[in-house]
Amino acid sequence: MATLADIGISAGINLLSAFTFLFAFAMLRLQPFNDRIYFPKWYLKGIRSSPTNSRSFVKKFVNLDFGTYIRFLNWMPAALHMPEPELIDHAGLDSAVYIRIYVLGFKIFAPITLLAFMVLVPINWTGKTLEAPAAKDLTFSNIDKLSISNIPFGSKRFWVHIGMSYVFSAWTCYSLYKEYRIIAAMRLRFLASERRRPDQFTVLVRNVPPDPDESVSEHIEHFFCVNHPDHYLMHQVVYNANMLASIVAKKKQLQNWYVYYHNKYERDPSKRPTTRTGMMGIMGAKVDAIDHYTALIEKLSEQEAQERENIMNDPDAIIPAAFVSFKTRWGAAVCAQTQQTSNPTVWLTEWAPEPRDVYWENLAIPYFDLNIRRLLTSVSMFFLTFFFMIPIAFVQSLANIEAIEKVLPFLKPIIEKPSVKSVIQGFMPGLALKIFLALLPKMLMTMSKMEGYSSLSGLERKSASKYYLFVLVNVFLGSIITGTAFQQLEQLINQPSTEFTKTVGSTIPMKATFFITYIMLDGWAGIAGEILRLSSLISFHLKNTFLVKTEQDRQNAMDPGSLEFATSEPRIQLYFMLGHVYAPVTPLLLPFIVVFFAFSYMVFRHQIINVYNQQYESGATFWPDVHRRVIIGLIISQILLAGLLSTRGANKSTLVLIAQPVLTIWFHLYCKGRFESAFVRFPLEDAMVKDTLERAVEPNLNLRLYLQDAFVHPVFKADEFEKPVIIDDEEENPLIQTKRTCRSSKPESENEAASAGSC
């Protein structure tokens, strides 16, 4: 069990690490040759120019203005200076709303922390239960004397904890309601004021039913001309170009190697660079590198041309899906938000993702396969979550050395030294858990891709849901359950079965010490390491040394990265959950969480302004997920508190807590009905307003030209593939040609019903 001294050592290590990272960042960002690493967003916008130009040799690498070193912390107020409307215009609504999650956390837990320390800490401290002779067999530290474990069994003091739990929940719900209302209004204003985008006029149509008389493209054109005659403009069929995309990506990698060796040869023309033909260029016969990669590129170019030809000539390369564009936003909104036929499994329509948000690989997955894939992914997720309990149990064993010594006494001489024990207990558990969690994101993203979601934003939201479930089950519940078992193993074995729940109820709050060390490592030192961008720093200078030849090459070497919503948002939710669970149980944990939210807000605001370049803009569609997960954490905290008090002899008083989760669920359903539609639908009234204004401002807009290449697969951008099919505007009610034989009887299929009006 970690003591105050262990927590102090952990705090010292993590604070020293955080200050080291911050100081290194403050110094490195001032150096001219690091300017592209710490301000890449301004370069991508074309606003900032390199400070290494037109300078002496020394000034290109070292900042000799010593006044800037005195003001090396000015990045902190600068990060807070940009107003939110300007931030939205600069970085997008997704980024602006993301950092509001940290603001929400600070708004919730700062008042809760003050109230808990004023009311609960004195009550817990004066309980004196852990100092009583009856508790001599329990493992605890001075930190636990500030927790609910120090309250006597069956004491009336538990009524204070119950009352404070209601106060904490009410304040959380009030803060959530205000934030949901603000962000819903922000989203609607953003959509109303946003400039024209292709996805505003386009829907993604999937599971187009086969037709024996028409091709996929003809069938789509026919269907929408009949059912949306006044608004349909054109469509772009979707090709299965995954093989071609892989060839293009491989060719691009080889071209990068060719550029590398070509640059190397230009620097030293007296010697031709060589490489080996085997694995990773370290095995096989030695050959001329430039000739070798030239031959490989030519070979791949032939394969690329052949694959393009195959796609053009193979009808099966066209999958039953398309991006269908309309003449107005109103027409697109009607189509995207309605059912197209009586069969809800065909002609499925949804808002098209932003062109840069489309995940093209998954568009080629047949609709029938999606349900099977998602079933298999759910099963895989279950086993992954279950088996990951093994390393979690190992991490918890590090956090409970005293208990392990009782069970395995032969380890005692190794870890008996106080300094070694303090470092292991105060630092190693959090570090080990963070290392294990670092392996997860790519696995979960791969599983989400297998499920077939069609947009990058959708993939990140689904991956975030998986990561949150994993954090909830393994990091939180797993740490408590396995930690309790290790911590009181001997006590649990020897005591009567009737005392089991009392022991577990007393030891659950003691896990606060483990979570405190984790918060300091991940939320303090980890966030400080985020702003340093050490990996990007090393990567950029390696590329700049060996690969960069022109200014364009140097710009391509910059890697601004993005917010990585799939992992960062569930990590924030862990802090929400810890705060809600331990606020009425062990309030000492709360200040660490408040520091995390305040520090993270400042760091990520700086990163969003100067570094991150989001791949897409979804208009904050992720906020309902954020709200729901905070509610889930709040309900879990309420249930755990009721269960804990039931083991502390407060069975009658815990009946009062039953209403709490019920009221919280009602609050969530109310917010869902009141605000969620703003995040999943586009109001027809707003669509009509934008269309009317656009016609007044730009009456001669050629929408066809604007949309015709917007949703063409990136590997086809420069090719003359099948152009979007366009219907002539001049025809009010065009006669839709079809290859089907006209039937006088009632149509037997939905396909015939959809086209009956054109015969």
Residue, then its C-alpha position, 0 to 999 in steps of 0.5 A: m500500500a502506497t504511503l504519503a511518502d510514496i505519493g510524495i516521491s511519485a509527485g516529485i518524479n512526475l513534477l520533475s519530468a513535467f517541468t523538464f519537458l516544459f523547459a525543454f519545449a520552451m527552449l527548443r521552440l525558440q530555435p529557428f531550425n525547430d520552427r517548423i516542428y512547433f508551428p507547422k499549422w501556420y506553415l500549412k496555412g501559408i502565413r508563417s515563413s522560415p526564420t532560417n532564411s536570410r540569416s547568418f549561419v549561426k542564426k539559422f540554428v541558434n536564437l541569439d536574441f536573449g530577450t526571448y529567453i527571458r520571456f520563454l513562458n509567454w506561450m502560456p498566455a498566448a495559448l489562452h489569448m485567441p477568442e473562441p470564434e477566432l479559434i473556430d475559424h482557425a482550427g475548426l469546430d471539432s478542435a474548439v469543442y474538443i478542448r471544451i471537454y477540459v473546460l467542462g471537467f474543470k467547471i465540474f470538479a473545481p467546485i466539487t473539490l472545494l466543497a469536498f475538502m470543506v465538508l467531507v475531509p474533516i468528517n473522514w479524518t475524525g472517524k478514527t476507524l482505521e486507528a482502532p484495534a479492530a482494524k489492525d489486520l487491514t493494510f492502509s496508509n495515512i491517505d486512507k484516513l481521509s477517505i470514507s473507510n475511516i468512518p465507523f461501521g453503521s455511523k450516521r455520518f454516512w448521511v453527509h456522504i449521501g447528501m454530498s453525492y446528491v449535490f455533486s450529481a446535481w452540479t454535474c448534471y447542471s454543468l452538462y446541460k449548460e454545455y450541451r445547450i451551448i455546443a448545440a447552439m455552436r454547431l447550428r451557428f457553425l452549419a449556418s455560417e459555414r461556407r459551401r462544401p460538397d457534402q452539404f449537397t451530397v448523400l451516400v447511397r449504399n446497398v443499391p439492389p441489383d437490376p437485371d436490365e440496368s447497370v449500377s450507374e443506370h439504376i441509380e440515375h433512374f431511381f433518383c430521377v423518378n423519386h427526386p425529380d426536382h432536386y437530383l443533379m448527378h451521381q458518382v458511382v464508387y469503384n472497388a479500387n483497394m488493390l489500385a490504392s495499395i499499388v499507388a501507396k507502394k509506388k509512393q514509398l519506392q519513390n521516396w526511397y528513389v528521392y533519398y538515393h538520388n539526393k545522396y548521389e547529388r551530394d556526392p556524384s563521385k560515388r553511386p549509392t548502393t543497396r541490397t535487394g533483400m529484406m529492408g535493404i540489408m540482405g541479398a545482392k548489392v545493386d545500384a540503388i538508383d537503377h534498382y528503384t527506377a526498375l521497381i517503380e517502372k514495374l509498379s507503374e505497369q501494374e498500376a496501368q493494368e489495374r486501372e484498365n481492369i477497373m474500367n473494363d470490369p462491371d463488377a468493379i463498380i460496387p452497389a453504392a454511390f455519392v448522389s448530389f442534389k441541386t439544393r441543400w434542402g433536397a439533400a437533407v430530405c433524401a439523407q433523412t428519409q427512408q427511400t423505399s418500403n424495404p428498409t434494407v435497400w437504398l440506404t441513404e446517409w449524409a455523405p462525409e466530407p470528401r477528406d473524411v471518406y474512408w474509401e477502403n470500406l466503401a467496397i465492403p458489401y452491405f451484407d458483410l457488415n453485420i457479420r464483421r460487426l458480430l465478429t468484432s464484438v466477439s473479438m472485443f470481448f476476448l481482448t477485454f477479458f484476457f487483458m485482465i492478466p497484465i492489469a492484475f500484474v500492474q496491481s501486484l506492483a501497487n501492493i508490495e506489502a500484501i505480496e510479501k505476506v503471500l510470497p515471503f521469499l520476495k521480501p529481501i529484494i524489495e525491502k529497502p525503503s527507497v526501492k519500495s517507494v519508487i516501485q509503489g509510487f511510480m511503477p504501477g502507473l508507468a506499467l499501466k500506461i505502457f500496456l495501454a499504449l499497445l491498444p489504440k492501433m488494435l482497436m482502430t483495426m477492429s473498427k476498420m473491419e466493421g466497415y464504417s465509411s468515414l474517418s470521423g466514424l472510425e474514430r468515434k467507434s474506436a473511442s467507444k471501444y477504448y472507453l469500454f476497455v478503460l472502464v472494464n480493465v483500467f477502472l473496474g479491473s484495477i479495483i477488483t484485482g487490486t483488492a484481491f491482492q491487497q487483502l488476499e490473506q485476510l479474505i482467505n482466513q476470515p469468515s464468509t460473512e465478513f467478506t463484503k465488509t473487507v472489500g467495502s473497506t479496501i475499495p477506497m484504498k485504490a485511490t493511491f494507485f489512481i493518484t500515481y496514474i493521474m500524475l504520470d499520465g495527466w501531468a508528465g504525459i501531457a507535458g510530454e505531448i507539447l514537447r513532440l519529441s518523436s516529431l522533433i527527431s523525425f523531422h530533423l532526420k528527414n531534413t538531413f537525408l531526404v529534403k532537397t526543396e522547400q516543398d520537400r521540407q514542408n512534406a517532412m512536417d508532421p503536425g499530427s492531429l488530436e487523435f480523438a479515438t484515444s484522447e477522449p476516452r482517456i479524459q473520460l477516465y478522469f471524469m469517472l475517477g473524479h465522480v467515484y472518489a469525490p464522496v469516497t476519497p476527496l484527496l484525489l480531486p485536486f490531482i484531477v483539477v490540475f489535469f484538466a487545467f493543465s491539459y486545457m492550456v497545452f491542447r489549446h496551444q497545440i490546436i492553435n500552432v500544431y495540429n491539423q485535423q484531417y476532417e471537420s465533422g461539426a462536433t458530431f462527437w459531443p453526444d458520445v462525450h455527454r453519454r460517457v460522462i453520464i455513464g461514469l456518473i451512474i457508475s459512481q452512484i451505484l458503487l457508492a450505494g454498494l460501498l455504503s451497504t457494506r459499511g452498515a448503512n443499508k437503510s440510508t442507501l435506499v435513498l441513493i436508489a433514486q439517484p441513478v434513476l434521476t440521472i438516466w431521466f436527465h440523460l434522456y431529456c438532454k438526448g431528446r432536447f439536443e441530440s437531433a442537432f448533431v444527427r440531422f440538418p434542419l430543413e428550415d436552415a437548409m432552405v435559408k442557406d439555399t435562398l441566400e446562396r441563390a441571391v448572392e451567387p445566381n450564376l453558380n455552376l454547381r455541376l462543375y463544383l461537385q463533379d470531382a468532389f467524390v471521385h476516389p483519390v487514385f482516379k483524380a487525374d484520370e478520365f474515369e466515368k464522370p458523374v451523371i448529370i441531368d439537364d436543368e432545363e427539363e422540368n420533368p424529364l422522361i427517364q429512359t430505361k432498358r426495362t420492358c414496360r409492364s402493364s400489370k402491377p409491379e412485383s418488385e420494389n425496383e419496378a415500383a420505383s421506375a413505374g412512372s417512367c415507362 
